[in-house]
Amino acid sequence: MITAQAYVTDSIATAGPAQLVLALYDGALGAIERARTLLVLGAHEGRSDIEAIHAQLVKAQRIVTELKVTLDHERGGEIAGNLDALYGFCLRTLVDANLSKDPSRLTPASDVLRSLRDTWAEACC
């Protein structure tokens, strides 16, 4: 485990800005999928780990918030404004899913983030 953590730390330390944004998208999507898995498994088993689900959704919210607050509205113009609106939508959707504990409510946010992630990866990498 220490080796895996060291690899992640080194990867982040040596990544350029474009790769860091990609890592943020991947982190948010991973947290959403972990929460979805916990929700679905909990529903099938008749119990759920509310704390773990909450932790994953809060992690996703924090990552999306980081993407949102680092937008450069002066240089980004209309694109930054559109991204701001999309990130706001994702945040509201994640909060709603966290409150309801309904895995289907995660789909709109994960769809938007996946589309943005794929577009970003194609544009910069």
N, C-alpha and C positions, 0 to 999 in steps of 0.2 A: 504494500500500500504506500509506503514512503516513496518508492521509486515512481509510482504513478503520480503522486502528488508533486514530486519534484519535476516530472515531465510537464505537467500542466503549468506549474509556476514558471518554468523556463520558456515554455511556448508563449505564455502571455507576455513575459518580459521582453521577448525578442520579436513579437508580432508588430506589424505596422498598423496604422489606424484602420485600414480596410479589413484586415484580419480580425482586429478587436471587435469591430461591429458585427462581423460574421459570428464570432464567438458569443457575443451577447444574444444574437438571434438563436443560436443553437442552445444556449443555456436556458433561455425562456421556453423554447419549444420542448426541451427535455424535462423541465420542471412541470409544464402542463401535461405532458404525457405520463409522467410519474403520478401526478394527481389523478389523472383519468383512470390509470390502472388501479390505483388504490380505491377509487370510488366504485369502479365496476366489480372488482374483487370483493369489496365490502358488501355490495348489494347481493352478490351471489352467495356469500357466506353468512349473510344475515348480521354482519357487524362491520364496522369500518374504523379505521384509525384516523379519527377526526384531526388530531394534532398533526400527524404527518401530512395529511391532505392540505390542511391549512398552511403548514410550513412551505410546501411546494408551490402553492398558489401565491403566497406572499413573496416567495423568491421570484416567481415569474413577474409579479407586479413590480417589484423593485427593479428588475432588469428592464422592463418596458419603461418605467419611470426614468431610468438612466438614459435610455435611447431618446426619450422625449425631451429631457432637460438639456441634453447636449446638442440639440438642433441649433444650427446657426441661421436664424431667421433673416439676418441682414444679407448674407451671401447666398442663402438657399432660396430666398424669395417664395414663390408659389409652391415649389416642391416641398420646402420645409413646412409650410403651412398645411399642405395636404398630409404630410407624414405626422405632423402634430395631431391632426384630427383623427388619423388612423390609430395612433398610439392611445389617444384619449378613448376611442371606442374600445380598444383592446383592454384598457384598464377597467373601464366600466363593466365590460363583459366578464373579466376575471373576478372582480369583486362580486358580481351577481352570482357567478358560479360558486364562489367560495361560500356565500351566504346560503345558497339553495342546496349545495352539495349534489347538484345535478350534472352528471358528466356530459350530457348533450349540450349544455350551455358553454362548454369549453370550445366547441367546434368553431364558432365564428372567430374567436381570437386566434386559435391555432391556424385557421385557414388564412387569415390576414397576415400573420407573422411568417408563415411558411412561404407565402407568395412574395413578401418583401425580402425574405432571406434568399430565396432562389434568384430573384431579380438582382439583389446585391451581389451574390456570388458570381452570377454571369457577367455583371458589369465590371467587377473589380479583380476577379481572380483568374 
